[in-house]
Amino acid sequence: MEPIYRIESYDYHLPEAQIAQKPAARREGSRLLQVDCQTGLLADGVFPDLPRLFAPGDVMVLNDTRVFPARLKGHKETGGKVELLLLHYPEPAAGLSGEADVQALLKSSKRPKSGSLLVFGPNLEATIKEIRTDGSVQVLLRWQGDLFELLKQHGELPLPPYINRASGPDADDNRRYQTVYARQNGAIAAPTAGLHFTGELLTGLRAQGVEIATVTLHVGYGTFAPVRAQDIREHSIHSEWVAVPAETAEAISRAKAADRRVWAIGTTSARALEFAADGAGSVTAGAGACRLYIYPGYKYQVVDNLITNFHLPKSSLLFMVSAFAGREVVMAAYQEALRLGYRFYSYGDAMALIRTTK
């Protein structure tokens, strides 16, 4: 088996102290490791350096998904405590009352049976419809009132498992584990490369002549799923819901026709764009479930440059950035980031993977 397909080729040792437990004091206050994918040259910088990498006419694509309070804490009808992690935003969710089938993960001291009622508030409850062999449950969620407000009242943001909060998310998490441009409810994890952007930074990029477009990819729980296959080609990738608006598809078509660059902010934006690729370097507008699995050997069709955070060892996201920049370049950049004391994962620092220069 070639090294690029071996799971061990994507392993590295991360000291626990370099797993960011809190965001930087300011959104844009992180570091930025700039990586020339052609030469492997690295430059240590800070996130406010980012505009210097852009040229007028570049298109920057953001993922406007919004993390919803997916972790609900309540009790069984019999009184025992339960915790339900909704794996997707309930649909239909319009109006002031409704019900929806939702897949979820359930935590309870004694596992409830199918048909059990779970109560999270006077206007929010769920009935277990099915207990599945993969450990998940299917529930019928019912609510009276504005659903998002009820979830905010009775739920909490589902922080990643490597962020330790004994008492759950704090006020800072509720503000900072969300991009400033989040609009579409549906994610259970943030598109973390976007956490570094401020309104002022976006305004400055627009003034510089950068065209900003959006896609929606609702980040799912599968983003944290470990890869167990020794041959990464045998991994079964998770599905996530993607939408590419017509105006974004048109912006990319114009950029490609004029030989201008397309930047993806985060692996989620990159996955959405590549999922929508039309085979000619542009994208087709539309929406649907995305199961695109990107690992070395994949040829990117749309994305020219990529801004991303640092990912877990042996993870599908590490495969994805390695497909973009080359495994040896990426792993060397990770070692340099470790040496320089960069902070890793969701609240950590960022890297700019540059394949196409100005």
Backbone hydrogen bonds in HBPLUS format (Angstrom, degrees):
<---DONOR---> <-ACCEPTOR-->    atom                        ^
c    i                          cat <-CA-CA->   ^        H-A-AA   ^      H-
h    n   atom  resd res      DA  || num        DHA   H-A  angle D-A-AA Bond
n    s   type  num  typ     dist DA aas  dist angle  dist       angle   num
A0005-TYR N   A0002-GLU O   3.00 MM   3  5.70 160.1  2.04 122.4 128.5     1
A0006-ARG N   A0003-PRO O   3.10 MM   3  5.21 155.0  2.16 106.2 113.9     2
A0232-ILE N   A0005-TYR O   2.87 MM 227  5.37 160.9  1.91 153.0 155.6     3
A0009-SER N   A0006-ARG O   2.99 MM   3  5.51 151.8  2.07 113.5 121.9     4
A0007-ILE N   A0230-GLN O   3.01 MM 223  5.25 155.5  2.08 146.3 148.8     5
A0010-TYR N   A0007-ILE O   3.10 MM   3  5.74 165.7  2.12 119.3 122.8     6
A0011-ASP N   A0008-GLU O   3.30 MM   3  5.32 151.4  2.39 114.8 111.0     7
A0314-LYS N   A0010-TYR O   2.82 MM 304  4.94 163.8  1.84 138.6 137.3     8
A0018-GLN N   A0015-PRO O   2.89 MM   3  5.61 161.2  1.92 122.9 128.8     9
A0019-ILE N   A0016-GLU O   3.11 MM   3  5.50 168.3  2.12 116.0 118.2    10
A0344-PHE N   A0018-GLN O   2.72 MM 326  5.92 168.5  1.73 170.6 174.8    11
A0020-ALA N   A0344-PHE O   3.17 MM 324  5.71 160.6  2.20 142.4 147.9    12
A0029-GLY N   A0026-ARG O   2.85 MM   3  4.85 159.9  1.89 112.8 116.9    13
A0047-PHE N   A0030-SER O   3.02 MM  17  5.71 169.5  2.03 145.7 144.1    14
A0350-ALA N   A0031-ARG O   3.05 MM 319  6.21 176.4  2.05 154.2 153.6    15
A0032-LEU N   A0045-GLY O   2.86 MM  13  4.92 169.7  1.87 111.8 113.0    16
A0045-GLY N   A0032-LEU O   2.89 MM  13  4.92 137.6  2.07 135.3 147.2    17
A0033-LEU N   A0350-ALA O   2.96 MM 317  6.41 161.0  1.99 144.6 145.0    18
A0352-ALA N   A0033-LEU O   2.85 MM 319  6.19 154.9  1.91 143.8 149.8    19
A0034-GLN N   A0043-ALA O   2.82 MM   9  4.96 172.0  1.82 156.6 154.7    20
A0043-ALA N   A0034-GLN O   2.86 MM   9  4.96 144.3  1.99 141.1 148.9    21
A0035-VAL N   A0352-ALA O   2.83 MM 317  5.92 169.2  1.84 171.5 168.9    22
A0354-ILE N   A0035-VAL O   2.90 MM 319  5.99 174.1  1.90 172.9 174.9    23
A0036-ASP N   A0041-LEU O   2.93 MM   5  5.27 171.6  1.94 161.9 164.3    24
A0040-GLY N   A0036-ASP O   2.66 MM   4  5.19 148.4  1.75 155.0 163.4    25
A0037-CYS N   A0354-ILE O   2.94 MM 317  5.69 161.1  1.98 142.1 147.4    26
A0049-ASP N   A0046-VAL O   2.86 MM   3  5.65 161.2  1.89 125.6 131.9    27
A0050-LEU N   A0047-PHE O   2.91 MM   3  5.57 169.6  1.92 127.0 130.6    28
A0052-ARG N   A0049-ASP O   2.97 MM   3  5.79 145.4  2.09 128.2 136.8    29
A0053-LEU N   A0050-LEU O   2.83 MM   3  5.54 160.3  1.87 127.8 133.9    30
A0054-PHE N   A0051-PRO O   3.11 MM   3  5.35 153.9  2.18 107.0 114.7    31
A0058-ASP N   A0055-ALA O   3.03 MM   3  5.72 163.8  2.06 143.4 145.1    32
A0057-GLY N   A0209-GLY O   2.82 MM 152  5.68 170.5  1.82 129.5 132.4    33
A0211-GLU N   A0058-ASP O   2.83 MM 153  6.15 160.4  1.87 168.8 168.7    34
A0059-VAL N   A0261-ARG O   2.87 MM 202  6.23 168.3  1.88 163.7 167.6    35
A0263-TRP N   A0059-VAL O   2.73 MM 204  6.05 170.0  1.74 168.9 172.3    36
A0060-MET N   A0211-GLU O   2.77 MM 151  6.16 161.1  1.80 163.0 169.6    37
A0213-ALA N   A0060-MET O   2.89 MM 153  6.15 165.3  1.91 155.8 160.0    38
A0061-VAL N   A0263-TRP O   2.84 MM 202  6.09 163.1  1.86 161.1 165.8    39
A0265-ILE N   A0061-VAL O   3.00 MM 204  5.95 159.4  2.05 166.6 164.1    40
A0062-LEU N   A0213-ALA O   2.89 MM 151  6.29 161.6  1.92 151.4 153.1    41
A0215-VAL N   A0062-LEU O   2.84 MM 153  6.23 149.1  1.93 161.2 168.0    42
A0064-ASP N   A0215-VAL O   2.93 MM 151  6.32 156.9  1.98 170.3 170.6    43
A0183-ARG N   A0064-ASP O   2.75 MM 119  5.47 176.1  1.76 149.8 148.9    44
A0184-GLN N   A0064-ASP O   3.04 MM 120  6.18 167.8  2.06 149.0 152.7    45
A0066-ARG N   A0184-GLN O   2.63 MM 118  5.14 141.7  1.77 147.1 136.4    46
A0186-GLY N   A0066-ARG O   3.11 MM 120  6.01 142.4  2.25 168.2 160.0    47
A0187-ALA N   A0066-ARG O   3.13 MM 121  5.71 158.6  2.18 132.4 133.7    48
A0068-PHE N   A0187-ALA O   3.09 MM 119  6.25 154.8  2.16 167.1 163.1    49
A0070-ALA N   A0068-PHE O   2.71 MM   2  5.54 117.0  2.11 120.1 102.9    50
A0086-LEU N   A0070-ALA O   2.91 MM  16  5.03 164.9  1.93 145.7 143.4    51
A0071-ARG N   A0156-GLU O   3.15 MM  85  5.27 162.9  2.19 163.3 159.3    52
A0156-GLU N   A0071-ARG O   2.92 MM  85  5.27 132.8  2.15 130.8 145.3    53
A0072-LEU N   A0084-LEU O   2.75 MM  12  5.07 171.7  1.76 158.9 156.6    54
A0084-LEU N   A0072-LEU O   2.80 MM  12  5.07 160.7  1.83 149.7 155.9    55
A0074-GLY N   A0082-VAL O   2.98 MM   8  5.40 170.5  1.99 150.6 153.8    56
A0082-VAL N   A0074-GLY O   3.03 MM   8  5.40 161.8  2.06 124.6 124.9    57
A0075-HIS N   A0119-VAL O   2.93 MM  44  5.43 158.0  1.98 150.6 157.0    58
A0119-VAL N   A0075-HIS O   2.80 MM  44  5.43 176.2  1.80 167.0 165.8    59
A0076-LYS N   A0080-GLY O   2.68 MM   4  5.27 159.0  1.73 156.1 162.8    60
A0079-GLY N   A0076-LYS O   2.81 MM   3  5.06 156.6  1.87 108.6 116.7    61
A0077-GLU N   A0117-LEU O   3.06 MM  40  5.59 133.9  2.28 162.8 157.9    62
A0083-GLU N   A0107-LYS O   2.84 MM  24  5.00 146.7  1.95 149.5 155.4    63
A0107-LYS N   A0083-GLU O   2.79 MM  24  5.00 155.0  1.85 153.4 158.6    64
A0085-LEU N   A0105-LEU O   2.82 MM  20  5.03 168.0  1.83 152.6 156.8    65
A0105-LEU N   A0085-LEU O   2.89 MM  20  5.03 150.0  1.98 134.0 143.3    66
A0087-LEU N   A0103-GLN O   2.91 MM  16  5.66 168.5  1.92 153.0 151.4    67
A0145-GLY N   A0096-LEU O   2.19 MM  49  4.16 152.5  1.25 148.2 151.8    68
A0098-GLY N   A0143-TRP O   3.09 MM  45  5.61 155.2  2.15 147.5 146.2    69
A0143-TRP N   A0098-GLY O   2.99 MM  45  5.61 161.4  2.03 158.5 159.2    70
A0100-ALA N   A0141-LEU O   2.92 MM  41  5.37 145.9  2.04 144.7 155.2    71
A0141-LEU N   A0100-ALA O   2.88 MM  41  5.37 159.1  1.92 162.0 155.0    72
A0102-VAL N   A0139-VAL O   2.89 MM  37  5.44 160.5  1.93 156.6 162.3    73
A0139-VAL N   A0102-VAL O   2.92 MM  37  5.44 171.7  1.92 158.3 160.3    74
A0104-ALA N   A0137-VAL O   2.87 MM  33  5.34 154.8  1.94 158.3 163.2    75
A0137-VAL N   A0104-ALA O   2.82 MM  33  5.34 161.6  1.85 151.3 155.6    76
A0116-SER N   A0113-LYS O   3.02 MM   3  5.66 155.0  2.09 142.3 142.6    77
A0115-GLY N   A0128-ILE O   2.68 MM  13  5.05 152.3  1.76 136.3 146.3    78
A0128-ILE N   A0116-SER O   2.97 MM  12  5.49 161.9  2.00 156.8 161.1    79
A0118-LEU N   A0126-ALA O   2.68 MM   8  5.09 168.1  1.69 166.2 168.5    80
A0126-ALA N   A0118-LEU O   2.83 MM   8  5.09 157.6  1.88 149.2 154.5    81
A0120-PHE N   A0124-LEU O   3.02 MM   4  5.53 162.1  2.05 154.6 156.4    82
A0121-GLY N   A0124-LEU O   3.19 MM   3  5.01 126.3  2.49 153.8 146.0    83
A0124-LEU N   A0121-GLY O   3.25 MM   3  5.01 175.7  2.25 107.2 107.8    84
A0144-GLN N   A0123-ASN O   2.98 MM  21  5.00 141.8  2.13 139.8 142.0    85
A0125-GLU N   A0142-ARG O   3.10 MM  17  5.51 163.6  2.12 154.2 158.8    86
A0142-ARG N   A0125-GLU O   2.86 MM  17  5.51 171.1  1.86 163.5 163.4    87
A0127-THR N   A0140-LEU O   3.04 MM  13  5.19 151.2  2.12 129.8 137.5    88
A0140-LEU N   A0127-THR O   2.84 MM  13  5.19 157.4  1.90 146.2 153.1    89
A0129-LYS N   A0138-GLN O   2.73 MM   9  5.47 159.7  1.77 153.0 158.6    90
A0130-GLU N   A0138-GLN O   3.18 MM   8  5.01 152.7  2.25 138.9 139.4    91
A0138-GLN N   A0130-GLU O   2.83 MM   8  5.01 160.6  1.87 146.0 151.3    92
A0132-ARG N   A0136-SER O   2.91 MM   4  5.46 159.3  1.95 157.1 162.4    93
A0135-GLY N   A0132-ARG O   3.20 MM   3  5.65 161.4  2.23 114.4 117.1    94
A0150-LEU N   A0146-ASP O   2.95 MM   4  6.21 153.8  2.02 154.3 162.7    95
A0151-LEU N   A0147-LEU O   2.86 MM   4  6.17 156.5  1.92 156.2 162.9    96
A0152-LYS N   A0148-PHE O   2.92 MM   4  6.18 152.3  2.00 145.2 153.0    97
A0153-GLN N   A0149-GLU O   2.93 MM   4  6.12 147.1  2.04 141.2 150.3    98
A0154-HIS N   A0150-LEU O   2.89 MM   4  6.07 157.4  1.95 151.2 156.4    99
A0155-GLY N   A0151-LEU O   2.63 MM   4  4.98 131.0  1.86 138.7 146.9   100
A0159-LEU N   A0157-LEU O   3.08 MM   2  5.88 120.6  2.45 110.7  94.5   101
A0163-ILE N   A0160-PRO O   3.10 MM   3  5.69 169.0  2.11 121.3 124.5   102
A0168-GLY N   A0165-ARG O   3.13 MM   3  4.94 168.0  2.15 105.1 107.7   103
A0173-ASP N   A0170-ASP O   3.05 MM   3  5.23 116.5  2.47 100.1 115.1   104
A0174-ASN N   A0170-ASP O   3.06 MM   4  6.44 159.0  2.11 155.1 160.9   105
A0175-ARG N   A0172-ASP O   3.19 MM   3  5.26 133.3  2.42  96.2 108.5   106
A0176-ARG N   A0172-ASP O   2.78 MM   4  5.88 163.5  1.80 156.1 161.6   107
A0177-TYR N   A0173-ASP O   2.82 MM   4  5.24 159.7  1.86 144.1 145.9   108
A0182-ALA N   A0179-THR O   3.34 MM   3  5.26 167.0  2.36 107.0 106.6   109
A0188-ILE N   A0219-VAL O   2.93 MM  31  6.02 170.4  1.94 166.3 166.9   110
A0192-THR N   A0190-ALA O   3.04 MM   2  5.23 114.8  2.49 108.8  91.8   111
A0194-GLY N   A0191-PRO O   3.01 MM   3  5.94 149.8  2.10 128.9 135.5   112
A0195-LEU N   A0192-THR O   3.03 MM   3  5.21 155.8  2.09 106.5 114.0   113
A0197-PHE N   A0194-GLY O   3.23 MM   3  5.73 164.0  2.26 116.5 120.9   114
A0202-LEU N   A0198-THR O   3.09 MM   4  6.37 161.4  2.13 151.0 155.5   115
A0203-THR N   A0199-GLY O   2.91 MM   4  6.11 156.6  1.97 147.1 154.0   116
A0204-GLY N   A0200-GLU O   2.91 MM   4  6.12 155.7  1.97 145.7 152.2   117
A0205-LEU N   A0201-LEU O   3.01 MM   4  6.28 151.3  2.09 145.1 152.5   118
A0206-ARG N   A0202-LEU O   3.01 MM   4  6.29 158.9  2.05 149.5 155.0   119
A0207-ALA N   A0203-THR O   2.97 MM   4  6.22 159.7  2.01 148.5 154.2   120
A0208-GLN N   A0204-GLY O   3.04 MM   4  6.19 130.2  2.30 134.7 147.7   121
A0208-GLN N   A0205-LEU O   3.08 MM   3  4.93 129.8  2.35  91.5 105.5   122
A0210-VAL N   A0205-LEU O   3.01 MM   5  5.47 160.9  2.04 152.9 148.2   123
A0209-GLY N   A0206-ARG O   2.91 MM   3  5.19 158.3  1.96 108.7 115.8   124
A0216-THR N   A0243-ALA O   2.92 MM  27  5.06 160.6  1.96 155.0 157.1   125
A0243-ALA N   A0216-THR O   2.78 MM  27  5.06 147.2  1.88 149.0 154.5   126
A0218-HIS N   A0241-TRP O   3.00 MM  23  5.58 154.6  2.07 157.5 163.9   127
A0223-THR N   A0220-GLY O   3.18 MM   3  5.96 168.5  2.19 117.9 121.5   128
A0224-PHE N   A0221-TYR O   3.00 MM   3  5.91 167.0  2.02 126.4 129.9   129
A0225-ALA N   A0222-GLY O   2.96 MM   3  4.84 157.6  2.01 102.3 109.7   130
A0234-GLU N   A0231-ASP O   2.88 MM   3  5.73 167.0  1.90 129.8 134.0   131
A0235-HIS N   A0232-ILE O   3.23 MM   3  5.43 167.4  2.25 108.5 112.0   132
A0240-GLU N   A0290-CYS O   2.97 MM  50  5.19 151.3  2.05 136.7 145.2   133
A0290-CYS N   A0240-GLU O   2.69 MM  50  5.19 166.9  1.71 149.1 154.0   134
A0242-VAL N   A0288-GLY O   2.91 MM  46  5.53 167.5  1.92 155.8 159.5   135
A0288-GLY N   A0242-VAL O   2.90 MM  46  5.53 151.8  1.98 153.9 160.8   136
A0244-VAL N   A0286-GLY O   2.78 MM  42  5.37 166.4  1.80 164.9 169.6   137
A0286-GLY N   A0244-VAL O   3.03 MM  42  5.37 153.2  2.10 137.7 145.5   138
A0248-THR N   A0245-PRO O   3.17 MM   3  5.35 128.5  2.45  99.4 112.1   139
A0249-ALA N   A0245-PRO O   3.12 MM   4  6.49 163.4  2.15 153.2 157.5   140
A0250-GLU N   A0246-ALA O   2.89 MM   4  6.12 157.1  1.95 151.3 157.8   141
A0251-ALA N   A0247-GLU O   3.00 MM   4  6.10 151.8  2.08 135.4 142.9   142
A0252-ILE N   A0248-THR O   3.01 MM   4  6.26 159.6  2.05 154.2 158.6   143
A0253-SER N   A0249-ALA O   2.99 MM   4  6.19 155.8  2.05 145.0 152.2   144
A0254-ARG N   A0250-GLU O   2.96 MM   4  6.20 159.4  2.01 150.5 155.4   145
A0255-ALA N   A0251-ALA O   3.00 MM   4  6.20 156.8  2.06 142.3 149.1   146
A0256-LYS N   A0252-ILE O   2.87 MM   4  6.06 167.0  1.88 156.0 158.7   147
A0257-ALA N   A0253-SER O   3.00 MM   4  6.11 156.5  2.05 144.4 151.2   148
A0258-ALA N   A0254-ARG O   3.06 MM   4  6.24 138.4  2.24 141.4 151.8   149
A0258-ALA N   A0255-ALA O   3.15 MM   3  5.17 128.3  2.43  94.8 108.3   150
A0260-ARG N   A0255-ALA O   2.75 MM   5  4.76 176.1  1.75 147.3 146.3   151
A0259-ASP N   A0256-LYS O   3.18 MM   3  4.94 164.1  2.21 100.8 104.6   152
A0304-ASP N   A0262-VAL O   2.88 MM  42  5.29 160.4  1.92 149.3 155.2   153
A0305-ASN N   A0262-VAL O   3.27 MM  43  6.60 156.5  2.33 146.4 149.2   154
A0264-ALA N   A0305-ASN O   2.99 MM  41  6.45 161.1  2.03 157.7 159.6   155
A0307-ILE N   A0264-ALA O   3.04 MM  43  6.43 166.0  2.06 165.9 169.5   156
A0266-GLY N   A0307-ILE O   2.68 MM  41  5.53 139.6  1.84 156.5 166.7   157
A0270-ALA N   A0266-GLY O   3.15 MM   4  6.47 161.4  2.19 146.5 152.1   158
A0271-ARG N   A0267-THR O   2.80 MM   4  5.94 157.2  1.85 146.2 152.2   159
A0272-ALA N   A0268-THR O   2.99 MM   4  6.18 159.4  2.03 147.2 152.6   160
A0273-LEU N   A0269-SER O   2.99 MM   4  6.22 162.2  2.02 151.8 156.0   161
A0274-GLU N   A0270-ALA O   2.94 MM   4  6.11 165.5  1.96 154.1 158.1   162
A0275-PHE N   A0271-ARG O   2.88 MM   4  5.92 149.0  1.97 144.1 152.9   163
A0276-ALA N   A0272-ALA O   3.10 MM   4  6.30 143.8  2.24 140.1 149.0   164
A0277-ALA N   A0274-GLU O   3.23 MM   3  4.93 160.5  2.27  96.4 101.9   165
A0284-THR N   A0276-ALA O   2.84 MM   8  5.45 151.7  1.92 146.0 152.1   166
A0278-ASP N   A0282-SER O   2.93 MM   4  5.75 158.2  1.97 137.9 139.7   167
A0298-TYR N   A0295-TYR O   3.00 MM   3  5.92 154.7  2.07 149.8 157.0   168
A0306-LEU N   A0353-LEU O   3.05 MM  47  5.13 166.0  2.07 145.4 149.9   169
A0353-LEU N   A0306-LEU O   2.76 MM  47  5.13 171.7  1.77 167.9 165.3   170
A0308-THR N   A0351-MET O   2.97 MM  43  5.48 165.4  1.99 158.9 163.8   171
A0351-MET N   A0308-THR O   2.71 MM  43  5.48 151.6  1.79 165.5 175.5   172
A0345-TYR N   A0310-PHE O   3.31 MM  35  5.33 141.3  2.47 126.2 137.0   173
A0318-LEU N   A0315-SER O   3.09 MM   3  5.25 126.0  2.39  99.1 112.5   174
A0319-PHE N   A0315-SER O   3.14 MM   4  6.58 149.3  2.24 145.9 154.6   175
A0320-MET N   A0316-SER O   3.02 MM   4  6.22 150.4  2.11 137.7 145.8   176
A0321-VAL N   A0317-LEU O   3.09 MM   4  6.40 159.1  2.13 149.1 152.0   177
A0322-SER N   A0318-LEU O   3.04 MM   4  6.09 146.3  2.16 138.2 148.1   178
A0323-ALA N   A0319-PHE O   2.86 MM   4  6.17 142.2  2.01 147.3 157.4   179
A0324-PHE N   A0320-MET O   3.25 MM   4  6.53 136.6  2.45 133.9 145.1   180
A0325-ALA N   A0321-VAL O   2.93 MM   4  6.16 165.5  1.95 154.9 156.8   181
A0326-GLY N   A0322-SER O   2.70 MM   4  4.71 141.0  1.85 128.5 137.9   182
A0330-VAL N   A0326-GLY O   3.00 MM   4  6.21 165.6  2.02 158.5 162.8   183
A0331-MET N   A0327-ARG O   2.88 MM   4  6.03 174.6  1.88 160.3 161.8   184
A0332-ALA N   A0328-GLU O   3.02 MM   4  6.01 152.9  2.10 140.5 147.9   185
A0333-ALA N   A0329-VAL O   2.98 MM   4  6.16 151.3  2.07 142.9 151.0   186
A0334-TYR N   A0330-VAL O   2.89 MM   4  6.21 152.4  1.96 151.9 159.9   187
A0335-GLN N   A0331-MET O   3.06 MM   4  6.30 155.6  2.13 141.5 147.5   188
A0336-GLU N   A0332-ALA O   3.05 MM   4  6.32 154.0  2.12 145.7 152.6   189
A0337-ALA N   A0333-ALA O   2.88 MM   4  6.12 155.1  1.94 147.7 155.1   190
A0338-LEU N   A0334-TYR O   2.89 MM   4  6.15 153.3  1.96 149.3 156.4   191
A0339-ARG N   A0335-GLN O   2.96 MM   4  6.19 157.3  2.01 143.9 150.3   192
A0340-LEU N   A0336-GLU O   2.92 MM   4  6.12 149.3  2.01 147.2 155.3   193
A0342-TYR N   A0337-ALA O   2.89 MM   5  5.18 165.1  1.91 160.2 156.8   194
A0341-GLY N   A0338-LEU O   3.15 MM   3  5.19 157.4  2.20 101.7 108.6   195
A0349-ASP N   A0343-ARG O   2.72 MM   6  5.33 159.4  1.76 134.8 136.1   196
A0348-GLY N   A0345-TYR O   2.82 MM   3  5.07 157.4  1.87 118.5 124.5   197
